[in-house]
Amino acid sequence: MQINQEMLGTFIEKAGLVSAKVSQVKTLEEAFAYTAVLCDGKESCPLLVSGCELNLSEPSVQLCKEKTSKIIAAPGLDKEQFASLRTLCEYKGLELIDDGLRRHLGGIDVGFTVCDLGIAETGTLVLNSSSEEVRLATMVCETHVAVLPQSKLRATSYDAEPELLQFMGSTPNYLSFITGASRTADIERVLALGVHGPLELHILLWEDK
């Protein structure tokens, strides 16, 4: 499949305008390596639990010790893909999870997902988030790494309509439209990033065809 370079350029431009960091990768393995290096190089996202300095019960002590390493959450990968990423994580001393994200709500460093569609005109990612684990991976991490297969890039939301309708025809259904890192200007009209979700969004355009 020949990728429309103008459409690709539009997506990169629009995503950059909303603080997304866009790179191109040739393989999914390259995306895994990018993610492992990114997580390894960032400061650990701490799990801050009030009262850990007090004389606590054993269950409470275990909660305080729960976050002992950097964590990558990558739900939605098949077994072979997950094993490939896990090998990289083990080499760098990172923890990789794909379920039980509710137990890590205060301490996921990087969420890794493969997106279903991209919309060039707005730099938007579309992710089928019917799985709660996928939703949590994109919402409670400090950094979201989103892989977008270039074959899934569409010029406008109208061009994506047939596929969106197909997604919405399945129940239960939850589609996420992600444009840039989480942001708000509710407080005194001052723009703040990472308030309601990830502080950073890294988009990896995967040359899948």
Steps between C-alpha positions, in 0.01 A plus 500: 500500500640836393484753783383848407797711604296821510248339737787366711656846516168653604461252783854565627444877486162495674611255770806714568283807550335331800831399662516142371847366422485320167757253365498239226593134553540222246398210725302433814821373661650844441200648681560262792865607519402868490258445789747309716771763451251780572380340823852412611614860454216674683466558871290238670137587557470460878205344677446749779292359783427723797615361834770258382734638765265388782475169686276314255329164469663242273255556210566874516876444502466287186304778330776748576754261346288420194676739260855368493589546134402688188187358342389472137135406444438340161157338483367383165817342362497139387717246684792522258505880504472513878787252536717711269439815702545312829848387392604862450345603832674224694834602351450855628348403835151624411172342602253420222130439566195447283228452761419593859559869423261604779767389747745750350288813462763722659809359342489415127792665326421421136183379333553325165221452247454426130234730355223405258480820294664839460338819365746725322299825497510524880794276595254275685541137605201265517525208740246226559497515880224253581748327730532676836869409508557690174309801632705507819828462309425820308365700793702434816854485362743790500600434138288344226679334208250445219593301193303594188531270199535730200249286310239613756551873433201681348486855367182609684245364744262456204750266335514300824120480528451143366751358747365710787148371430633146502661554841180653636298204376661275760387506862618584754676782324740773610696700242769742612596802289841622616640833381824592672590470866239557771444869558269748670475874550221488758711654775536873440524430126855375541581206272614195696607167352447158656216595735239251378730249331852449365749782519660393171372335183750327271358389165697241306395481135556137407585424137289184506455472121 
